[in-house]
Amino acid sequence: MTTPADVNEVRDPELPGRLLTIERDALVPLLRSRPDEDFTLPVAACPGWTVRDVLAHCSAALIRVVERRFEEGVFSPESNARDIAERAGWTHQRVVDELERGMTEAGPVIARADGALDQVALGEWVHAGDVREALGEPGAYAGRGLPDALALLATVTRARGHVPLHADLDDVDEPLKLGEVSGERPPGRFIGDAATLVRLYAGRRADGAAYELAGVEERELNIFG
């Protein structure tokens, strides 16, 4: 797997949709194969939410993108809770159906949004990792979508002027540059595997992972906090 350090200096509008499509093709068959009781499992990364709650949140967010429904307070904790509650009477598979539709149709809308919705696609991919971890599946925050997720992470952190970081990844050939590029702050340094880097940027626990972080605090990396 290769992600060159400077490949993400120009936004690729098709990247978010491509990541969603890759994740759809991996996650939806997995969910359809799972028994109903698995949808009630708690998700450690989202305290108080079950697998079903995370999936309902993800499907609702994507359908909002598809239908361009962005009322005041959208994606706030209160809005997310309402979206989940609105789907309380649905079957698990109906939630998965909506998720599949959202992951299929949201890409072109995100592409035309000039970067404003790129983080939605990245968040969906991270939540898929949350679900995999809750289900005991391998490859949480990794898998076939990881190269595109890393590229999108670089795009999002640069656009947001996030803290600069140079990441030397064990499983990627070239170093990855993240965050703002003004040079006003010396970049931090990360050494470790790509999935751990994603965990840190997503505010997920990286217990037991072997990595080095210098010049920046873990809390500064979180883009969803």
Secondary structure, DSSP 4 states (H G I P E B T S, - for coil): ----TTTTSS--TTHHHHHHHHHHHHHHHHHHTS-GGGGGSB-TTSTT-BHHHHHHHHHHHHHHHHHT---TTTTSHHHHHHHHHHTTTS-HHHHHHHHHHHHHHHHHHHHTTTTTTHHHHHHHHHHHHHHHHHHT-S-TT-STTHHHHHHHHHHHHHHTTPPPEEEEETTSSS-EEES--SSSS--EEEEE-HHHHHHHHTT---TT---EEESS-HHHH-S--
